[in-house]
Amino acid sequence: MSYETVREADPAVADALAGERQRQNDTLAMIASENHVSEAVLEAQSSELTNKYAEGYPGERYYGGCAYADEVEQLAIDRAKELWGADHVNVQPHSGTQANMGVYLAMLEPVDRILSLELEHGGHLSHGHPANFAGKTYEVEQYHVDPETGYVDYEAMREQAEAFDPDIVVAGYSAYPRDIDWEAFREAADAVDAYLLADIAHVTGLVAAGVHSSPVGVADFVTGSTHKTIRAGRGGIIMCREEHADAIDAAVFPGGQGGPLLHNIAGKAVGFGEALSPEFEAYAQQVVDNAAALGERLQEHGLSLVSGGTDTHLVLVDLRDSHPDTTGKEVEEALEEAGIVLNANTVPGETRSPFNPSGIRAGTPGLTTRGFGEEACREVADLIVRVVDDPADEDVKAEVSDRVDELTDEYPLYD
Ligand SMILES: *Cc1c(COP(=O)(O)O)cnc(C)c1O
């Protein structure tokens, strides 16, 4: 077999890959769910393990030749246990959605009931949206954030749980800037004899580093993605107590998936190993400090933040107060032209549509990976506001773009 590079074997794909590498180097990735993995994680993810079938779990495979697959998966499991303090860990879910599916398949019957946060208030499709398998398979009711404060309305959630009698309560979100009172969810779930699923997809890294409260030991199940704040490459993970270990493992394989993506599991192992270092704790703290600095400066410029600030890696801006005629989509598109990539987002009490919502969501995990500190994040806030004030002004976008070029040169990503 000849070892051609992608460039030699397939110039069309090579061009696209090079373009993406350049794009990531030359823009500010502020989509709150994104991050940049290390070169070591990239290398592990592109290893020959992509060739290997290893249905089953370490030591109990359906195929031969699994010695190295076992080593890699066991390393990922052991490191995850140490990072989050979980009894049992399954590192095979292909994504965060697959992790949630694993929990539902393990613990629920069709038409059982899920109580989860409304998507427009920061929830996730896999928590029971009608367009998702969970919404089609189970009966779903949704709780909300308090429109005044932007915080989860714990009291109303508890009352709703008592009225609806769910089989599982889901907490943990995609666009929620505040820490979560896991104990309040535990009490609400216990009162109606329901399981509690904590989906920490966004904050896996913050929880591992101790800069966000941990649901491990409080919730029955903790799911996450491995490519967001934890920076371990694309994938999912499930944690639970030993009593549910067999049910969870069987629900992931053979319940919902076939062979594990061992190359991605190798990435998880390497990324989790990196996250066990003191440097990662400092990184996670910086992510949160940077989001606070970004948010405060946006507020100084007159922008409104949902919940009035942030405890996490992201801020959610409600444009309606300061810029009633400007939509999130307009801002997203104008900022992308200027080299700042974030996403339009619905806000609590949304008066537009999910395709053209009234807010923008901005996160700091990617910038922090490049080495940005608070001062640089304050400057990024200044740049964002210039574009928000004048999304159609080509001169403004060109000036901001020039400054983004300087910043990305100053804080390089991949060589
Ligand atoms: C990102 C996210 C997931 C996982 O998404 P995938 O794209 O399937 O990996 C799950 N739950 C929440 C709350 C999320 O934000």
The ligand as an ORCA input file, in Angstrom:
! r2SCAN-3c Opt
* xyz 0 1
  C     -23.930     20.089     22.296
  C     -24.944     19.448     23.157
  C     -25.213     18.078     23.085
  C     -24.504     17.152     22.140
  O     -24.561     17.443     20.861
  P     -23.897     16.544     19.716
  O     -23.860     17.503     18.613
  O     -24.822     15.412     19.495
  O     -22.567     16.075     20.192
  C     -26.107     17.528     23.970
  N     -26.710     18.273     24.888
  C     -26.487     19.595     25.004
  C     -27.162     20.343     26.091
  C     -25.593     20.224     24.135
  O     -25.380     21.527     24.239
*
